[in-house]
């Protein structure tokens, strides 16, 4: 998986939240978080973050941080729903 695929998923977070709220169905959010976690796991194992050239490493670190924040926010919403 490329970082671009992960970015596309991250940009869908708000739409997924809106859909889950609109239909009173938290499974939309749960499925999104599961998919994000699975795809990020594959990306992380295939693409070195710290061993990459400096510019690539910085971009990947930013991606890691963004994924972590979305997962944190999504799980917090699921818990406090």
KAWO-V599808 format. One record per backbone hydrogen bond with DSSP energy under -1.0 kcal/mol. CO is the residue of the C=O (numbers start at 1). NH is the residue of the N-H. Records with the same first field share a line. If there is no record, write none. Layout:
CO = NH / NH
This chain:
2 = 6
3 = 7
4 = 8
5 = 9
6 = 10
7 = 11
9 = 12
10 = 13
12 = 16
13 = 17
14 = 18
15 = 19
16 = 20
17 = 21
18 = 22
19 = 23
20 = 25
25 = 28
26 = 30
27 = 31
28 = 32
29 = 33
30 = 34
31 = 35
32 = 36
33 = 37
34 = 38
35 = 39
36 = 40
37 = 41
38 = 42
39 = 43
40 = 44
41 = 45
42 = 46
43 = 47
53 = 57
54 = 58
55 = 59
56 = 60
57 = 61
58 = 62
59 = 63
60 = 64
61 = 65
62 = 66
63 = 67
64 = 68
65 = 69
66 = 70
67 = 71
68 = 72
69 = 73
70 = 74
71 = 75
72 = 76
73 = 77
74 = 78
75 = 79
76 = 80
77 = 81
